[in-house]
Amino acid sequence: MATARAPAPLDRAMSRQRLTDRVLAARSARVASDSVRTRRVVQAREGMRVKVDGQDLLNFCSNDYLGLSQNLEVIAALQEGAAWHGVGSSASALVSGHGSEHAALENECAEWMGYPRGLLFGSGYLANLAVMQSLLEPGDVCVQDKLNHACLLDGARLSFCELKRYPHRDVEAAMRQLASHKDGAAMLATDGVFSMDGDLAPLRDLALLARAEDATFYVDDAHGIGVIGPDGRGSTAVANLNAREVPLLVLPFGKAFGGQGAMLLGSEALIGHIAETARPYLFTTAPAPGMAAAMRASLRLIRGEPWRRAKVASLIARFRRGALRAGLPLAESYTPIQPLVLGDNARTLAVARRLEAQGFLVGAIRPPTVPEGQSRLRITITAAHSEHEIDALVSALTIICSNPQTAEA
Ligand SMILES: Cc1ncc(COP(=O)(O)O)c(C=O)c1O
């Protein structure tokens, strides 16, 4: 009987795809579809004024919604935290990296939001990976809005559970997806404010659904916390939901808090389990103590100085009035995220470039960050902008978008 011959090493080498060839082909495809992404070096920053490639620009693509990243009290807290506790935390949280600033921030956030316990992560991305990897397993289901942030999707993938995605804000579709999967545990996860659209999730209906279906409801409020709701408590406070109705809530600090990291809030049982078992919590260095101190300062300002929220709200209203008058394609968003959906990549890039030539830095967001055919300018409005700057942006947009050259680009 003939036996199969093992392939000679040379044959194997010849059939294998080379990674370099693959990435070069992918790069060519991105060039052809105007999807290349490049980093820019921000050489200087003062409020929303930035210097990029030697050019002074007004930044309309920052998530620093309250302008706290450059607030002197927040900066002083960071410096003092580093002076007292060192720059790095020197170990993972469960070894010796969890210090008094981290613990105080966890307690203060939990008290503020009315949750039993907080757990501090180095980023929102890590927190989302941790929640799903540690709580869900094969046989479980995680039902998510199609427009959820990428890290919620990645978290579900890391848990090897079944991931189901319902059309944007479609509670009935979510209900069907949960109802069709009765084995194993279930999680219903959504952004509170959608990062590329600025609209709010139907949180009250989703909370009711989660309760009816015995699913754990999980909200990521990266873009709502600090900016909307009573006391700046975000989208769940706008929906008047409490810790019983939203048993798990994550508050990333990279946006309105003006820093870095994320606070996960939940019950003793859920948070305790995540703290002991989540690989993205266990196997990473704890956040810098100075950053924890800075985020405590941001929390004090968010709670104690509501004028920043009021100012953003009034600038958003001003932008929307001007943009509506000019016939710009506004979306249904009343948060600092004001997308102008232009459709194709080339036109979006062309408009962004023209804006830049006139002194405005605006993000041109293209697939895969947004669905195909929905490329957009993601304009963000912050408390560090002025009325005059909002009016200047609207005027520039009006002229550029009505110019036939950019209309056809
Ligand atoms: C909804 C949402 N969740 C999580 C993240 C990630 O948070 P971080 O930047 O802290 O990793 C982002 C964006 O960065 C986001 O928009």
The ligand as a MOL file (V3000), in Angstrom:
LIG
                    3D

  0  0  0     0  0            999 V3000
M  V30 BEGIN CTAB
M  V30 COUNTS 16 16 0 0 0
M  V30 BEGIN ATOM
M  V30 1 C -17.9310 53.7990 23.0400 0
M  V30 2 C -16.4590 53.6430 23.2830 0
M  V30 3 N -16.0510 52.7280 24.1700 0
M  V30 4 C -14.7490 52.5430 24.4290 0
M  V30 5 C -13.7860 53.2700 23.7830 0
M  V30 6 C -12.3640 52.9900 24.0710 0
M  V30 7 O -11.9630 53.6850 25.1850 0
M  V30 8 P -10.3970 53.9640 25.3820 0
M  V30 9 O -10.0220 55.0010 24.3880 0
M  V30 10 O -10.2960 54.4120 26.8000 0
M  V30 11 O -9.7080 52.6660 25.1420 0
M  V30 12 C -14.1710 54.2570 22.8560 0
M  V30 13 C -13.2270 55.0960 22.1190 0
M  V30 14 O -12.1080 55.2650 22.2940 0
M  V30 15 C -15.5350 54.4380 22.6020 0
M  V30 16 O -15.9350 55.3450 21.7070 0
M  V30 END ATOM
M  V30 BEGIN BOND
M  V30 1 1 1 2
M  V30 2 1 2 3
M  V30 3 2 2 15
M  V30 4 2 3 4
M  V30 5 1 4 5
M  V30 6 1 5 6
M  V30 7 2 5 12
M  V30 8 1 6 7
M  V30 9 1 7 8
M  V30 10 2 8 9
M  V30 11 1 8 10
M  V30 12 1 8 11
M  V30 13 1 12 13
M  V30 14 1 12 15
M  V30 15 2 13 14
M  V30 16 1 15 16
M  V30 END BOND
M  V30 END CTAB
M  END
